[in-house]
Amino acid sequence: MLRSLSFFSIFVFTATILSAKEGMWIPTLLQKYNIEEMSEMGFKLSAEDVYSINQASMKDAVVLFGTGCTGGVISSDGLLITNHHCGFGQIQKHSSVAHDYLTNGFWAMNRAEELTNPGLTVQFLVRMEDITGKLIRKTNDKTGQGAQMDTTQQNFERIKKKYLAGTGYSADIKPLFNGNQYFIYIYEVFRDVRLVGAPPVSIGKFGGDTDNWVWPRHTGDFSLFRIYAGKDNRPAAYSPDNVPYHPKKFFPINLKGLKEGDFTMVFGYPGTTQRYIPSQAVNLIMNQSDPAKVAIRTVKLDIWAARMKTDPKISIQYASKYVSAANAWKKWQGEVKGLNRLDAVNQKKRGEAEFEKWVASDPGRMKKYGTILSDFGKYYAQFQPYQAANDYYTECILRGSDIFTLAAKLEPLETITDKEKLAAEMKKVREYLTGYFKDYDQTTDEKVWSALVKIYAKNVDHRFLPEKLVKLIPAINEDKFPGKIYTKSTLTDSLKINQLLDNFNRKSINKIVNDPVYGLFKLIRRQYLQSVEMNFKTINTSIAAVQKRYTAALLEMNGEKRMMADANLTLRIAYGKIEGYKPADGVNFKCFSTLKGIIEKDNPEIPDYNVPESLRKLYRQKDFGFFVNENGEVPVAFCASNHTTGGNSGSPVVNAEGELIGLNFDRVWEGTMSDIIYDPDECRNIALDMRYALFIIDKFAGAGYLLKEMKLVK
């Protein structure tokens, strides 16, 4: 059985010790590896207070919100706070021109007004456990890769069944250290989660894309939900008879104030980091993959933005899509900038040179690890063209236009022959269509579709394109691509599609297959599957096998020194302190922002900075209540040196006493390369100050009744 490790990255690939601020740590191992350091930094609680299966602990107040955010429970009646951008999709679904909750905000003034959200879940971690020995006990390094994967998958199912027997819980098994270690995570999943409140986008998204990933920040990025359960306090499907969930633990909210240097801890579900990838992978990301994806999304976002300005309905329809696409688009730009600033490729190469010396110093290591770096070089050289083709296919075809996304959803109907499976798939398609056409505008999508098909045809290696598309390239480049192909498609008409599904038979399938847009999608997809996907997956699998050996070697190289396992959307903690940073010569960012800064940015001519009149009035009247700092200003946000990434959105930020002081919602642009290389001088997370959230709830929204169920520490 592999030894358990906590994970503190002491080097990029060298033995150089980095800042203690770096790391996303596994809560079960705090006592062994982190709690002493945390205490030295000011933390006043025990490891058992953070994570325990024997008593209520902070983990019982943290949820995985939806499929990629975090949230924190803030009352004994299941009131939950997460980011506005995490709840954005739900708010948008409830919005219409008549009830525009994005523009105007939404506040339930009693529990009867709270809005249901079908499909939304929150998950509480019950416990986690290292199961490495149990999972891989029938495999070894000599086992063939295919057989090893089959055995591991069989063990997955066997172990899950054993752990879940009679519990009603769900389970997930995740690899750590690139498959050198495995943990099982047991969850209690709640499916009745209702929208309680959300500020208007002019507050919840103040600064918009202009300020996204930027400090100083003045965004009121929060929304409120409530978890409901059956009368036994266990998860239950939605029912009007359900009651508010009573959690084992909820966060008290600190109103005593913050100061520079205060200890901070972020508790959440970070999504993905790549701390141990080699220099070739970094080069691919910063010089090929990220720039290509940025260029594609720039075109799509520009089209969306122009169309959204023409019609309030289109603005609502594409609001969530735009926010989601723009977030990664801007992050990739910052990532490239940061990697270039840190000379990341050469930094990795220097680490690899140290690794090579360590391997060469021992014959046993040479036999075991001697080919790792050369294998990386060989496989990444093979991988590069397939990665490029895959990026273009993903961004232009699979996730590009709405109509191609719909075509992908319809594709299974063409091949499924079993009646029961076909009925189940048709049900999924019908459910998808309801939301799809609500957020679809034909003219907008036609412009996106035309632009992205042109980009795809122009930039993808011809050997990866269908012959028919290659022949059309001259016409495409001259904007003479057959314009009627989109308008002739049945896929643009919700009535026609639903009629096909109502009377679904072989003729219906033929109509779909013969649809011009669907036909083009299938033509491109078929060529991708034949010439790209298999090679992409095969080489990627080979790279993953080398990466696993490399990471195992690094664990051995570091001995008992703690290393950080890459984030994988499982519960972690990060700790640091409130502090600013200096991103450029002559620039020294302080660590706090206030409502005064919002008023200073106020500009009705710029949508990102158009402050609601009622907020202006509160500021003019200085009607701040007790939500103020030592200078009498309403605090809005702060930055701190906690190592975070995507998935940490909505993560509770607590102080040394375990009291909620903020809600994580972003990183600074200069530090977005922290998924790959961490810079303690410039990597900062950005958090909403809880006092601003309470100020908006009470003074702006008039929903102060919600504060009565919270525990406020003054």
Buried (B, 14 or more C-beta within 10 A) or exposed (E): EBEBBBBBBBBBBBEEEBBBBBBBBBBBBBBEBBBEBBBEBBBEBBBBBBBBBEEEBBBBBBBBBBEBBBBBBBBBBBBBBBBBBBBBBBBBBBBEEEEBBBBBBBBBEEEEEBBBBEEBBBBBBBBBBBBBEBBBEEBEEEBEEEEBEEBBEEBBEEBBEEBBEEEEBBBBBBBBBBBBBBBBBBBBBBBBBBBBBBBBBBBBBBBBBEBBBBBBBBBBBBBBBBBBBBEEBEBBEBEEEBBBBBBEBBBBBBBEBBEEEBBBBBBBBBBEBBBBBBBBBBBBBBBBBBBBBBEBBEBBBEBBBEBBEEBEEBBBBBBBBBBEBBBBBBBBBBBBBBBEEBEBBEBBBBBBEBBBEBBEEEEEBEEBBBBBBEBBEBBBEBBBBBBBBBBBBBBBBBBBBBBBBBBBBBBBBEEBEEEEEBEEBBEEBEEBBEEBBEBBBBEBBBBBBBBBBBBBBEBBEEEBBBEEBBEBBEEBEEEEBEEEBBEEBBBBEBEBBBBBBEEBEEEBBEBBBEBBBBBBBBBBBEBBEEBBBEBBEBBBEBBBBBBBBBBBBBBEBBEEBBBBBBBBBBBBBBBBBBBBBEBEEEEEBEBBBBBBBBBEBBEEEEEBBBBBEEBEEBBEEEEBBEBBBEEEBBBBBBBBBBBBBBBBBBBBBBBBBBBBBBBBBBBBBBBBBBBBBBBBEBBBBBBBBBBBBBBBBBBBBEBEEBBEBBEBBE
